[in-house]
Amino acid sequence: MTPAEARGTFPALAKLVYLNAGSIGPLAVPTVEAMRAQESKGLERGRGSASAFLEVFALGIGLRRRLAALVGVPVESMVPTGSTTEGCNIVITGLRLGPDDEVVTTDAEHPGLLRPLLASGARVRQARVMGRPAAEALDAVLTEVTPSTRLVAISHVLWRNGQVLPLAEIKRATGLPLLVDGAQAVGAIPVEAKVADYYAFSGQKWLCGPEGTGGLYVADPASLQPRMQGFAAEVATDALRLAITLPPPASLAGLTAALDQLPDWGFTRAVELVGHCRALLLESGVEVRTEPGQGTLISFRLLGDPVAIEQQAEQRGVIIRSLPDGWLRASVGRWNDHDDLERLGAVVRELS
Ligand SMILES: Cc1ncc(COP(=O)(O)O)c(C=O)c1O
């Protein structure tokens, strides 16, 4: 499928300049059709027959295999989840951290990772990465490591500015268990989850799947003593035993369909578009805090109330996001095109 054909499968893109996959990605027609078909089956034949259970079981097994392949890990180490937040919570609670333990994270983490860390009872040390060059991130993390550090827990791509953290270097230099929040990475940039011990990600963002979907890679399930358990703990012996509840059948079907549609040109196209977006914003005279060559989020600032700017942009058909620290964010996806970016540039110039 060509980029133009793929774009045509996302109805919202016909009307909007959609630049907010960092919150939630656009939906494609085949994804929604797969969800509807799954719901219709439940409607028509009842949900609890033996054949229906078997079918949903097969759907879950298939999706688990697909998620594992997507991030380059063995299927036995993949847990389908409802979100990145759920994956982070499974790992952090399962590590049974206490007041004598320290966790190193950064000052740029989303609540989906930060809140479970703060709730863990461990002392949380935040490496200062915001407002500093990407090249200093490794040192910033290492500065916070002490003999009491039990876990390094960081994003792959920072949600505030798109910066990519050097996961392999951090793992190599610390040798510590590494939990990665991959919410802004999986589907946006190439990911090999094996770089970490635990890697959590979302289905509804860059994979364009349904809400309430995600995955968690766990290299060694025995390293966790789960605090929340359910049916999966009864029947599974590998990482699947960590699953708390599985996504509903329609979501399993929708995410499977979304994965079927991932094009092989997606990452290269996104790199080109995000570079173009950054250049356009700079040409428009806007302050941009995202360095070149990072992820697919570009963070920029205009004078004025960011929430009002977000709303004014929406009135002009451009969907961007205001961030809690007063900056704005454009999420540039493989489904966008140069026209979208020109329209963003025009709105930014108008609202500047
Ligand atoms: C870095 C990061 N982590 C976690 C999340 C939360 O993702 P989910 O809703 O899948 O838990 C987000 C969502 O915005 C995010 O940007």
The ligand as an SDF file (V2000), in Angstrom:
LIG
                    3D

 16 16  0  0  0  0  0  0  0  0999 V2000
    5.5930    8.5070   27.9960 C   0  0  0  0  0  0  0  0  0  0  0  0
    4.1990    8.0280   28.2850 C   0  0  0  0  0  0  0  0  0  0  0  0
    4.0270    7.0340   29.1330 N   0  0  0  0  0  0  0  0  0  0  0  0
    2.8030    6.5380   29.4160 C   0  0  0  0  0  0  0  0  0  0  0  0
    1.6810    7.0700   28.8460 C   0  0  0  0  0  0  0  0  0  0  0  0
    0.3490    6.4970   29.1910 C   0  0  0  0  0  0  0  0  0  0  0  0
    0.0000    5.5490   28.2350 O   0  0  0  0  0  0  0  0  0  0  0  0
   -1.2240    4.5610   28.5050 P   0  0  0  0  0  0  0  0  0  0  0  0
   -2.4600    5.3950   28.4110 O   0  0  0  0  0  0  0  0  0  0  0  0
   -1.1250    3.5130   27.4490 O   0  0  0  0  0  0  0  0  0  0  0  0
   -1.0180    4.0210   29.8660 O   0  0  0  0  0  0  0  0  0  0  0  0
    1.8020    8.1400   27.9490 C   0  0  0  0  0  0  0  0  0  0  0  0
    0.5860    8.7110   27.3230 C   0  0  0  0  0  0  0  0  0  0  0  0
    0.4410    9.8230   27.0240 O   0  0  0  0  0  0  0  0  0  0  0  0
    3.0990    8.6330   27.6710 C   0  0  0  0  0  0  0  0  0  0  0  0
    3.2740    9.6720   26.8310 O   0  0  0  0  0  0  0  0  0  0  0  0
  1  2  1  0
  2  3  1  0
  2 15  2  0
  3  4  2  0
  4  5  1  0
  5  6  1  0
  5 12  2  0
  6  7  1  0
  7  8  1  0
  8  9  2  0
  8 10  1  0
  8 11  1  0
 12 13  1  0
 12 15  1  0
 13 14  2  0
 15 16  1  0
M  END
$$$$
